[in-house]
Amino acid sequence: MDEIVFFNPGDAIANSRDFSEVMRSAQIYRTKDPLQSPLVIVKPTADDAAGFSVYFADDASKEANTDKTAYKVQKHV
C-alpha cells in the first residue's frame, strides 16, 4: 500500500527530477547533522507533476490542507 503524506512545498530540503541526485542530497544533509529528524524522499501524486523532493519526516501530515500538497513516499532516509 502506498503511503500518502502532505507537505508544504516551500519546506523542501531538496528537489530534483533525478532520484539519484535527490538521494545524494539527502545523504549529504544527513551527514552534516545526524541528530536531526529522519528524512523522507517523496514524489508528487499529481499525474502531471514530475520529480522528487526531500522533507523532514516529522513535518509530514496525514490530513489534507489548503497549503499542503499530497506526496507518495518513495524512501525513508
Rosetta constraint file for C-alpha pairs under 8 A:
AtomPair CA 2 CA 72 HARMONIC 6.58 0.50
AtomPair CA 2 CA 73 HARMONIC 7.25 0.50
AtomPair CA 3 CA 72 HARMONIC 5.73 0.50
AtomPair CA 3 CA 73 HARMONIC 5.66 0.50
AtomPair CA 4 CA 62 HARMONIC 7.33 0.50
AtomPair CA 4 CA 70 HARMONIC 6.55 0.50
AtomPair CA 4 CA 71 HARMONIC 5.60 0.50
AtomPair CA 4 CA 72 HARMONIC 4.70 0.50
AtomPair CA 4 CA 73 HARMONIC 6.44 0.50
AtomPair CA 5 CA 60 HARMONIC 5.94 0.50
AtomPair CA 5 CA 61 HARMONIC 5.73 0.50
AtomPair CA 5 CA 62 HARMONIC 5.24 0.50
AtomPair CA 5 CA 63 HARMONIC 7.64 0.50
AtomPair CA 5 CA 70 HARMONIC 5.76 0.50
AtomPair CA 5 CA 71 HARMONIC 5.43 0.50
AtomPair CA 5 CA 72 HARMONIC 6.45 0.50
AtomPair CA 5 CA 73 HARMONIC 7.22 0.50
AtomPair CA 6 CA 60 HARMONIC 5.75 0.50
AtomPair CA 6 CA 61 HARMONIC 5.04 0.50
AtomPair CA 6 CA 62 HARMONIC 6.18 0.50
AtomPair CA 6 CA 63 HARMONIC 6.88 0.50
AtomPair CA 6 CA 64 HARMONIC 6.43 0.50
AtomPair CA 6 CA 65 HARMONIC 7.89 0.50
AtomPair CA 6 CA 68 HARMONIC 5.66 0.50
AtomPair CA 6 CA 69 HARMONIC 5.29 0.50
AtomPair CA 6 CA 70 HARMONIC 4.57 0.50
AtomPair CA 6 CA 71 HARMONIC 5.95 0.50
AtomPair CA 7 CA 11 HARMONIC 7.39 0.50
AtomPair CA 7 CA 55 HARMONIC 7.88 0.50
AtomPair CA 7 CA 59 HARMONIC 6.90 0.50
AtomPair CA 7 CA 60 HARMONIC 5.73 0.50
AtomPair CA 7 CA 61 HARMONIC 6.62 0.50
AtomPair CA 7 CA 68 HARMONIC 5.02 0.50
AtomPair CA 7 CA 69 HARMONIC 5.58 0.50
AtomPair CA 7 CA 70 HARMONIC 6.85 0.50
AtomPair CA 7 CA 71 HARMONIC 7.49 0.50
AtomPair CA 8 CA 12 HARMONIC 7.65 0.50
AtomPair CA 8 CA 67 HARMONIC 6.12 0.50
AtomPair CA 8 CA 68 HARMONIC 4.41 0.50
AtomPair CA 8 CA 69 HARMONIC 6.24 0.50
AtomPair CA 9 CA 68 HARMONIC 6.78 0.50
AtomPair CA 9 CA 69 HARMONIC 6.67 0.50
AtomPair CA 11 CA 55 HARMONIC 6.96 0.50
AtomPair CA 12 CA 53 HARMONIC 6.24 0.50
AtomPair CA 12 CA 54 HARMONIC 5.68 0.50
AtomPair CA 12 CA 55 HARMONIC 5.15 0.50
AtomPair CA 13 CA 53 HARMONIC 7.30 0.50
AtomPair CA 13 CA 54 HARMONIC 5.35 0.50
AtomPair CA 13 CA 55 HARMONIC 5.67 0.50
AtomPair CA 13 CA 56 HARMONIC 7.89 0.50
AtomPair CA 14 CA 22 HARMONIC 6.48 0.50
AtomPair CA 14 CA 25 HARMONIC 6.74 0.50
AtomPair CA 14 CA 26 HARMONIC 7.57 0.50
AtomPair CA 14 CA 53 HARMONIC 5.60 0.50
AtomPair CA 14 CA 54 HARMONIC 5.23 0.50
AtomPair CA 14 CA 55 HARMONIC 7.67 0.50
AtomPair CA 15 CA 22 HARMONIC 6.34 0.50
AtomPair CA 15 CA 51 HARMONIC 7.09 0.50
AtomPair CA 15 CA 52 HARMONIC 5.72 0.50
AtomPair CA 15 CA 53 HARMONIC 4.42 0.50
AtomPair CA 15 CA 54 HARMONIC 6.61 0.50
AtomPair CA 16 CA 21 HARMONIC 6.71 0.50
AtomPair CA 16 CA 22 HARMONIC 5.76 0.50
AtomPair CA 16 CA 51 HARMONIC 5.43 0.50
AtomPair CA 16 CA 52 HARMONIC 5.48 0.50
AtomPair CA 16 CA 53 HARMONIC 6.60 0.50
AtomPair CA 17 CA 50 HARMONIC 6.38 0.50
AtomPair CA 17 CA 51 HARMONIC 3.70 0.50
AtomPair CA 17 CA 52 HARMONIC 5.84 0.50
AtomPair CA 18 CA 22 HARMONIC 6.49 0.50
AtomPair CA 18 CA 51 HARMONIC 6.59 0.50
AtomPair CA 18 CA 52 HARMONIC 7.13 0.50
AtomPair CA 19 CA 23 HARMONIC 6.03 0.50
AtomPair CA 19 CA 51 HARMONIC 7.56 0.50
AtomPair CA 19 CA 52 HARMONIC 6.35 0.50
AtomPair CA 20 CA 24 HARMONIC 6.13 0.50
AtomPair CA 21 CA 25 HARMONIC 6.31 0.50
AtomPair CA 22 CA 26 HARMONIC 6.23 0.50
AtomPair CA 22 CA 41 HARMONIC 7.75 0.50
AtomPair CA 22 CA 52 HARMONIC 6.80 0.50
AtomPair CA 22 CA 53 HARMONIC 6.85 0.50
AtomPair CA 22 CA 54 HARMONIC 7.01 0.50
AtomPair CA 23 CA 27 HARMONIC 6.23 0.50
AtomPair CA 23 CA 41 HARMONIC 7.48 0.50
AtomPair CA 24 CA 28 HARMONIC 6.21 0.50
AtomPair CA 25 CA 29 HARMONIC 6.14 0.50
AtomPair CA 26 CA 30 HARMONIC 6.14 0.50
AtomPair CA 26 CA 39 HARMONIC 7.13 0.50
AtomPair CA 26 CA 54 HARMONIC 6.64 0.50
AtomPair CA 26 CA 77 HARMONIC 7.29 0.50
AtomPair CA 27 CA 31 HARMONIC 6.18 0.50
AtomPair CA 27 CA 77 HARMONIC 7.61 0.50
AtomPair CA 28 CA 32 HARMONIC 6.36 0.50
AtomPair CA 29 CA 33 HARMONIC 6.66 0.50
AtomPair CA 30 CA 34 HARMONIC 5.15 0.50
AtomPair CA 30 CA 36 HARMONIC 7.62 0.50
AtomPair CA 30 CA 39 HARMONIC 7.94 0.50
AtomPair CA 37 CA 56 HARMONIC 5.99 0.50
AtomPair CA 37 CA 57 HARMONIC 6.58 0.50
AtomPair CA 37 CA 58 HARMONIC 6.38 0.50
AtomPair CA 38 CA 56 HARMONIC 6.00 0.50
AtomPair CA 38 CA 57 HARMONIC 5.50 0.50
AtomPair CA 38 CA 58 HARMONIC 7.33 0.50
AtomPair CA 38 CA 76 HARMONIC 7.42 0.50
AtomPair CA 38 CA 77 HARMONIC 6.19 0.50
AtomPair CA 39 CA 54 HARMONIC 6.66 0.50
AtomPair CA 39 CA 55 HARMONIC 5.67 0.50
AtomPair CA 39 CA 56 HARMONIC 4.56 0.50
AtomPair CA 39 CA 57 HARMONIC 5.09 0.50
AtomPair CA 39 CA 76 HARMONIC 6.09 0.50
AtomPair CA 39 CA 77 HARMONIC 5.02 0.50
AtomPair CA 40 CA 54 HARMONIC 5.69 0.50
AtomPair CA 40 CA 55 HARMONIC 5.51 0.50
AtomPair CA 40 CA 56 HARMONIC 6.21 0.50
AtomPair CA 40 CA 57 HARMONIC 5.44 0.50
AtomPair CA 40 CA 73 HARMONIC 6.97 0.50
AtomPair CA 40 CA 74 HARMONIC 7.59 0.50
AtomPair CA 40 CA 75 HARMONIC 5.86 0.50
AtomPair CA 40 CA 76 HARMONIC 4.48 0.50
AtomPair CA 40 CA 77 HARMONIC 5.66 0.50
AtomPair CA 41 CA 52 HARMONIC 6.68 0.50
AtomPair CA 41 CA 53 HARMONIC 5.65 0.50
AtomPair CA 41 CA 54 HARMONIC 4.62 0.50
AtomPair CA 41 CA 55 HARMONIC 6.64 0.50
AtomPair CA 41 CA 73 HARMONIC 6.16 0.50
AtomPair CA 41 CA 74 HARMONIC 5.53 0.50
AtomPair CA 41 CA 75 HARMONIC 5.17 0.50
AtomPair CA 41 CA 76 HARMONIC 6.32 0.50
AtomPair CA 41 CA 77 HARMONIC 7.42 0.50
AtomPair CA 42 CA 52 HARMONIC 5.60 0.50
AtomPair CA 42 CA 53 HARMONIC 5.38 0.50
AtomPair CA 42 CA 54 HARMONIC 6.41 0.50
AtomPair CA 42 CA 55 HARMONIC 7.82 0.50
AtomPair CA 42 CA 71 HARMONIC 5.77 0.50
AtomPair CA 42 CA 72 HARMONIC 5.48 0.50
AtomPair CA 42 CA 73 HARMONIC 4.45 0.50
AtomPair CA 42 CA 74 HARMONIC 5.14 0.50
AtomPair CA 42 CA 75 HARMONIC 7.06 0.50
AtomPair CA 43 CA 50 HARMONIC 7.44 0.50
AtomPair CA 43 CA 51 HARMONIC 6.30 0.50
AtomPair CA 43 CA 52 HARMONIC 4.74 0.50
AtomPair CA 43 CA 53 HARMONIC 6.48 0.50
AtomPair CA 43 CA 71 HARMONIC 5.33 0.50
AtomPair CA 43 CA 72 HARMONIC 5.29 0.50
AtomPair CA 43 CA 73 HARMONIC 6.52 0.50
AtomPair CA 43 CA 74 HARMONIC 6.68 0.50
AtomPair CA 44 CA 49 HARMONIC 6.07 0.50
AtomPair CA 44 CA 50 HARMONIC 7.01 0.50
AtomPair CA 44 CA 51 HARMONIC 7.51 0.50
AtomPair CA 44 CA 52 HARMONIC 7.30 0.50
AtomPair CA 44 CA 69 HARMONIC 7.57 0.50
AtomPair CA 44 CA 70 HARMONIC 6.19 0.50
AtomPair CA 44 CA 71 HARMONIC 4.30 0.50
AtomPair CA 44 CA 72 HARMONIC 6.15 0.50
AtomPair CA 45 CA 49 HARMONIC 7.44 0.50
AtomPair CA 45 CA 70 HARMONIC 5.93 0.50
AtomPair CA 45 CA 71 HARMONIC 5.11 0.50
AtomPair CA 45 CA 72 HARMONIC 5.91 0.50
AtomPair CA 46 CA 70 HARMONIC 7.88 0.50
AtomPair CA 55 CA 59 HARMONIC 7.27 0.50
AtomPair CA 56 CA 60 HARMONIC 7.41 0.50
AtomPair CA 64 CA 68 HARMONIC 6.73 0.50
AtomPair CA 64 CA 69 HARMONIC 7.65 0.50
AtomPair CA 64 CA 70 HARMONIC 7.45 0.50
AtomPair CA 65 CA 69 HARMONIC 7.79 0.50
